[in-house]
Amino acid sequence: MERHSKLRAPFYVGLGFMLLALAVAGWLSRPFVRLGLVASAVPKPLGALTVASRDIALPLLRADGKETFSVPIRLWFPAPEQSRHATGPSGPALVLYLPVWGGKRDDNTGFTANLASRGFVVAAIDDIHQDSDLGDVTPADAAIRHTLFDFSSDASRARMLDAFDRRLELEAAKVSAVLTALIANPALLPAGAQFDAKRIGIVGASFGGAAAVEAGFRDTRVRAVINFDGWLRGRAANGTLAIPFANFNSSRGVPKPATINAPDARPNYKFVAARNAETTAAIERHLAVRSDMIDATIAGANHGDFTDEIYEPGRWKQWRPWSDRMIAPARMHEIVDMYASTFLLAHLSDRPTPLGALNPVAAEAPEVSIQRGRGRIPG
């Protein structure tokens, strides 16, 4: 018996260490949640209204104007019994959401559901890459729609940039077609998703934000635009919007001058820095012209943190002890709700929230620094 006990001892010690290692591994994953590096799930909407959602197929005219094809739309809206909370006398305002390059309509459900809980009807569309048939005028446009967002080589970066501006035009054209179809087909909208066609805003993330700005230049039905960390090119490269515009920036992952100018600087750093410089120039031009321009930078936010990417379990892999501290997903959700919702309510509601609520030194959002428009438009 003594001999068998001695043989079993190493086994039990090894088993104990294995169980301890598993327990430690399970415990270690939780501090990442508590420290704000990951979130367990997409948070619930912060507004007072119950939210409903529905997918519909929306008929759009082809470029020749003779045939139609359908595109999927995801609607988020206040539950029908709460229609009295609409943001305008003729029903809720409509906000069109545009996803990232190549993204789908469900890439930012935390934000779109939250807007609906504030009284908006939100229509989220796919990026043009996802459309099997968008009525392309030329085969070249079909190829441009399916160009990938690719940083892997000098050639891929050049190809992507060459496609960027035409993609903006194609996405803006889709936006206008979707707005026309939504307005013309109220019977396709579920109860609670009927909206006031005179109160329309557009929000987009990354390329979707750039396309939202482009659509704001091209479609006079749009009354306000929000860009979540998108590069500004197209018409924004030289002009200024004639409508209120809010721009939101991330602070992590932006190449620092010393890194960009180093002799062995990575080509991607230089490429991103050049696009950021273009965007900064466009923002400065808007700030100089319009008094209702808002440019907000969120400390600790990554580019992908403006979408549901912030809630993915693998986000902890972005953690770097030597880099700027990452923002907690729940806190990012609160900040975007606070500022984006306030901006849209200020410009799309008959009961606006004063823009004075967007205080750059507000105690409730010390992570946010804001530049306000210095111009005289509107008067």
N, C-alpha and C positions, 0 to 999 in steps of 0.2 A: 504493500500500500504506500509506503514511503517513497518507493522508487517511482510509482505512477504519479504521485503528487508532484515530485520534482519535475517530471516530464510535462505535466500540465501547467506548471507555473509560468514558463515563458510564453505558452500559448495565451493564457489569460492576460498576461501583461501586454502582449502584442495586440490582443483584441481590445483591451482597455484603451491603449494609445490610438487605435483606429477609430473607436467610438468617440474619443475625445477630439480627434482631428475633424471628424464629421460635425460634431457639435460646434467646434470653433468656426468651421467653414460656414455653417448655417448662421451663426451669430454674426460673423463678419459682414455678411450681406446686408444685415439690418442697419448697421450704422450708416451705410451709404444712403439709405432711405432717410434716416434721422438727420444726417448732415446735409441733406438736400441734393445729393448727387443723382438719385433716381427717385421715381415716384412709383407707388404700387399700382396706380391706375389713373386714367384721365379723370380729373376732379369734376365734381358736380357743378352745374351752373350756379353763379353767385346772385343772379337776379331773383326777384320775387315771383316771377311767373313760371308756371309749369310749361315744359317744352314738349312739343310733338315734332316728329320727323316723318318725311315721306319721300320716296323716289318717284319721279315721273319721267316719261319720255316726251321730249319737247320737239315738235316739228320745225325744222329750219329750211328756208329756201336755199337751193343750190345757187352757185354763182350765176348760172344762166337764167335764174328766175323762173324756171318752168317746172322743176321737180322739187320735191321735199325729201329730206332725210331726217332722222331723229337723233338727238343727243340726250344722254341721261343728265338729269338735274336732281340734286338732293336738296330738299326744302327743310328748313328748320323754322319753326314758328310757334308763337304762344298758343296754348291749347284754346280751342274755339270758344269755350265758355268764358275766356278772359279777354275777349275782344274789346271790352270797354277800356282796357289799358293801352290801346293803340297809341302810337307816337304822333298821330295826326288826326284831324276830324274826319278824313276820308279813309281811315284805316291805317295800319302800320306802314312805316317807311320800309322800303326794300333795300337790302344790302346784298350785292353780288360778290361772292368770294371766289378768287382765282388762286389755284394751288401753285406749287413750285414747278420748275421745268420738269416735264414728264410726269407730274403728279396727278393724283385723282382727287375727286371732290370730297373725299373723306380724310384728307391729310391734316385737317385742323378742326376736328370735331369739338375739342374743348373750347375753342374760340367761337365757332359758329353756334353751338348750343347756348353758349353764354349770351351772345347777342340776342338770340330769341328770347331768353329769360328776361331781357331788358325791354322787350316790346317790339323788336324788329322781326320782319320776315327776311330770312336769309336764303339765297339761292346759290348753292355751291356747284361749280362746273369742273369738268376735267380739263387739264392742259391739252392743247391741240395735238400733242403727241399721241394721246390716247384715242383720238377719233379715227375710226377706220375710213370714214368718208366725210370730209369737210367741204366738199364741193370745190376742190382745188382748181384754180384757174389754169395752172401749168404743172407739168411733172416736176419742175424745179421746186415749186412750192410744196409739193408732197414730200420731196426729199428734205426740205428745210424743216418741215414740221417734225420729221422723225430724226433730226440731228440730235445726237446725245450730248448731254452736259458732261464734257470730258476734259480732264486736266492732264491726261497721261503723257502727252508729248507736245512739242512745239506745233506740229501739224494739227493735232486735235484742238489745241487752244485757238489756233488761227481759224480753223473750220467753224468752231463754236461761235467765235466772235463775228465771223462773216454772216452767220445765220441769225445772230441775235436781233438785229434791227428789223429784218423781214419777219421774224417770228413775232416781234412786238406788233407789227401791222396786222398779221394774221390773227393773233389772239384778240386784238382790239376789234377787228371785224367780227369775230365770233361773239364777243361781248355785245356788240350792237345788235347782232342777229338774235341773240338770246333775249335781250331786253324787248325787242320788237315782238318776239313770239310769246313771251310771258304776258305782255300787255294785251296781245291780240287773242289769247286763249285762256280767259279767266275760268272757263269751265273745267280746265285741266287741273286747276288748283284746288286742293282740299279746303274744307271749311277751316277758317283761321289763318289761311295763307293768302287771302285776298289782300292786296296792298294798294297804297296810294302811288300812282304812276308819276306823280309830280315830286315825289320824295325818294330819290334814288342815290345810293352811295356805292362805291366799289372799294373793296379791301383785297389786297393780295400779299402773298409771302414770297420773298426771293424774286425769281423771274415773274411770278404772278403779281408782285408789287410793282415791278417795272411796267408790266402790261396794264395794270390798273391805272397808272399815271398816263400811259399812252392813250387808253380809252377815255380818260378825262379830258384829253386834248381834242379827241375826235367826236365825242358824242355829247351834244348839248343837253341831253336829258340827265346827265350825271351832275349831282350837286355837291359832292364831297368825295375825297379820295384819301385812302390810307395806304402807305407803302411800308411793309415789314421787311426792312433790310435788303431791298432789291437794288441792283445797279441801275442807275438812270441813264438811259441812252435814248435813241429815237428823237421824238420831238422835244423831249425834256433836255436834250443836249444843248439846245440853243434858245428854247422858249420858256415861258412861264405859264402855269395853269391859270385859267380865269375863274377858278373855283377854289374853295378852301382845301388845304392840303396838309396832311400830317405825315411826317416821316419818322420811322423808328429804327434805331441802329443798335446792333450788338457791340459789345466792347471786347469780348474774348476772341482770340483767333485773328485779330487784325495785325498784319505784319508791322513791326516797329521799324523806324528809319534805319537803325543800326543793322538790323537783320537784312533789310532790303538792299542796303548799300554795301554790304560785305562783299569782298572779292569772290567768295564762293556762294553767293546768294542763290537760292533755288529759283528756277524760272517761274514756278507757281507763285512765289512771294512777289516777284516783280510784276507778274500779270495781274494779280489781285490788287496790288498797290496802285497800278495804273487805272484800274476800273474804279477803285475807291476815290481816286483823285478826280475822275470825271464826275462821279456822283456828288462829291463835296462841292464842286464848282456849280453843279445844277442846283443843289440845295441853297448855296449862298446866294445865287441869283434870285431864287424864290423869296428868301428871307429879306432881301433888299427891296423887293417890289411889293409884297403882300403883307398886310398887317395880321392876317388870319393864318399865316403859316406857322406850323409847330414842328420843330426838329428835336426829337427826344432820343437820348442815349441811355441804355439800361446797363448799369455796371454788372458784370458777371454773366451777361447773356451771350450765348453762342448764336451763330447764324440759324441753326436749326431749332433753337429754343422758341421761335415764334410759331412753331407748328406742333403737332402731336409728337414729333420726334423727341421732345423734352421728356416725355413720359415713358419712353422705351427702356426696358431693363438694362440694356447695354450702355446706357449713357454714362455710367460710372467709369467706363474706359477712357472717357475724355478728361478725367480728373488728373491734374498735374499740380503737385504741392508747390512748385516754384512759379506757377502761373497765377493770374488773377483768380480770385475765388469764384467758383461757379455759383450761380444763383439757384435757389431751391425751386423746383417745379411749381409748388403751390404758390410761392411768392411771385413767380413770373406770371402765373395765371391771374393773381390779384392785380398786379401792376398793369398788365395789358387790358384787363377789364376796366380798371379805374380810368386810364387815359384814353383808350380807343373808344370805349362806350361814351365817355363824356364828350369827346370830340364829335362823334356821330350824332349824339343827342343835341348838341349845340347847333348843328347845321341841318338836321333832317327832322326835327320835331317842332311842333307848335308850342311845346312847353320845354324850351331848351334849358339845359344845365349851363350856367354861366362858365365861360372859358376861364374865368378867374379861379375856378376850382383846380385848374392845371397850374398849380403853384410850383415853380422850379425848386423851391426850398421847403416843400411840404414835408412835415414831419412823418406823414404816413408813407412816403416814398423817397427816402434819402438815396436810394439807388439810382434815381432818375435825375438826369440833368437836361434842362430844356433851353433851347434857343427859340425866341419868338420873332415873328416877322417884324421888320422895322419899316416897311413901306407904308404907303397911304391907300392901298387898295385892299379891301373896300374902304370907302372914304370915311 
